[in-house]
């Protein structure tokens, strides 16, 4: 079976600033072919008050984003309650259990990572990264966040640029959304 390696996503929140989530645009088929260079894997949802970014299967991530938005509707925009509800559904629903994706979701207050294992993770630091180049981007974000005065958006962009220079599944076609 052909596997799609899809992306690197980084989120950063600086105290008193906007929260930003950014992602690269590469979708890779198998180990050797770039299928697309300009995929957009971050977007604003729920009345432009929540931003999401996904890594993994693109079709699965679109499905999860739709379901997450419906959970936000059900819970009046409460990010944590919607995240827990999605995680419970994702873990317990037979069809959803096979979806292969990770999501970062954020609003003006919270930053969370959601997984198919039913995990809702609030990172210890106000930054997080997922996906193929996630470890590279996380290391870069950590260094930039703790040792510079760069803005959240600058850290997101620079972290993705650094990851793209190391990870073959990450490119420098970067898109960023911020709240």
Secondary structure by P-SEA (a helix, b strand, c coil): ccccbbbbbbbbbcccbbbbbbbbbbbbcccccccccccccccccccccbbbbbcccaaaaaaaaaaaaaaaaaaccaaaaaaaaaaaaaacccccccccbbbbbbccccccccccccccccccccccccccaaaaaaaaaaaaaacccccaaaaaaaaaaaaaacccccccbbbbbcc
